[in-house]
């Protein structure tokens, strides 16, 4: 259910991000707490959406996502904490690259995602992608 006070653009971003989390769960790409995905809220360069700490990816709904500013402060009423490690990685990318709408990162010893730059070297232990 759509919470009150959320714009159409933010609601669409929430639905898209929740779908992304569920796809990651479906394809077993979660690595439990080591995979993170965040999305910029269209029209608001100072806030991003990120998953609440404690929910499995297959459980995340659009209304579960937490809106935080780039300092990690909740911009909406919430009792749900966020994963601080994921936030710090993602907020730095969102702040440095306002043209990027979504950031996904995954840390694992057995696979890697493509990096954002062809000149960046991707370690098999850590890599990130954004779009």
Long-range contacts (C-beta under 8 A, 24 or more apart in sequence): 1-63, 2-62, 2-63, 3-63, 3-76, 5-76, 7-43, 9-41, 9-42, 9-43, 10-41, 10-42, 10-44, 10-49, 10-67, 11-62, 12-42, 13-39, 13-40, 13-41, 13-42, 13-49, 13-101, 14-49, 14-62, 14-63, 14-65, 15-62, 16-102, 17-49, 17-62, 17-65, 17-102, 18-60, 18-61, 18-62, 18-64, 18-65, 20-102, 20-104, 21-51, 21-57, 21-58, 21-60, 22-57, 22-58, 22-60, 24-57, 25-56, 25-57, 25-58, 26-58, 29-106, 30-56, 30-57, 31-106, 31-107, 31-108, 33-83, 34-106, 34-107, 34-108, 35-104, 35-105, 35-106, 35-107, 36-83, 36-85, 36-86, 36-89, 36-90, 36-103, 36-104, 36-105, 36-106, 37-102, 37-103, 37-104, 37-105, 38-86, 38-87, 38-90, 38-91, 38-94, 38-102, 38-103, 39-101, 39-102, 39-103, 40-94, 40-98, 40-100, 40-101, 40-102, 41-67, 42-101, 45-98, 46-70, 47-75, 48-90, 48-91, 48-94, 50-82, 50-83, 50-86, 50-87, 50-90, 51-82, 51-83, 51-86, 52-78, 52-80, 52-81, 52-82, 53-80, 53-81, 53-82, 53-83, 54-80, 54-81, 70-94, 70-95, 89-128, 93-128, 93-130, 97-130, 100-130, 100-131, 101-131, 102-130, 102-131, 103-128, 103-129, 103-130, 104-128, 104-129, 104-130, 105-129
